[in-house]
Amino acid sequence: MNYAPAQQINTARTIVRSAQQRIKNETGMDVTLMVYPPGQSAKTPLQMLNVIAHALGMNPQCYTLKTRLHNIAELRHIGAFFLRMYYPSFTLTQIAAIYGQDHTSVINGISRAHNLIYTKDAEFTRKYNVVLKSINQWLGKEE
């Protein structure tokens, strides 16, 4: 088994954390630096979140709303689930920064999405399949 990619990801994360801390120490600004593999540089995580929101007929700004409305919470769950699937080097903290939440909320959302898919919840599975089709089209994997 080849562990080099995982080691490279961990090294990149360490460098990013160090850079974020240095920026904060020298400027007082909190910044979130995002790292993703160069093969995916044309398609960013933020663009994917836009694709997901539009596939579900929602505004991408819904991700940052401070509400527990069911459809908005599900949008965040699905978004986090797909980000972790397609951008594994994108950290939970980075996803949380986009949503304006804590990383534990992202963990909970991913867990809920996984459980709803596993239990074959009809409505959630329908949304998941709609999003999956849209993402595959966006990535050029499906015509």
C-alpha positions, 0 to 999 in steps of 0.5 A, spaced: 500 500 500 502 506 498 502 511 503 505 517 500 499 521 498 496 521 505 503 523 508 503 529 503 496 531 505 498 531 512 505 535 510 501 540 506 496 541 512 501 542 517 504 547 513 497 551 512 496 551 519 503 554 520 502 559 515 495 561 518 498 562 525 503 566 522 498 570 518 494 571 525 500 573 529 503 578 524 497 581 522 491 579 527 487 577 521 484 570 522 484 566 515 482 560 512 487 557 507 484 551 503 488 546 500 486 541 495 489 536 489 492 540 483 488 535 479 482 538 481 484 546 481 479 547 476 474 545 480 474 548 487 470 546 493 466 552 493 464 551 486 461 544 488 457 547 493 454 552 488 452 546 484 449 542 490 445 548 492 442 549 485 441 542 484 436 542 490 433 549 487 436 553 493 441 559 494 448 557 495 448 563 501 443 558 505 449 554 507 451 560 512 444 561 514 444 560 522 437 556 522 435 549 523 430 549 518 430 541 515 431 543 508 437 548 509 440 543 514 440 537 509 443 542 504 449 543 509 449 535 510 449 533 503 454 539 501 459 536 507 458 529 505 460 530 498 466 535 499 469 529 504 467 524 498 470 529 492 475 533 496 478 528 502 484 533 503 479 539 505 478 539 512 472 539 517 475 545 519 475 548 512 468 546 511 466 549 518 469 555 516 465 556 509 458 554 513 460 559 519 459 553 524 464 548 528 467 542 525 463 538 530 457 540 527 460 538 520 462 531 523 454 531 525 452 533 519 456 528 515 454 522 520 447 524 519 447 524 511 451 517 512 445 514 516 439 517 512 443 514 506 444 507 509 437 507 512 434 508 505 430 514 507 426 516 501 426 523 500 434 524 502 436 518 497 432 522 492 436 529 494 442 525 494 441 522 487 439 528 484 446 532 487 450 526 485 447 526 477 449 534 477 456 533 480 457 528 475 455 532 470 459 538 473 465 534 473 464 531 466 463 524 468 456 524 465 453 527 459 
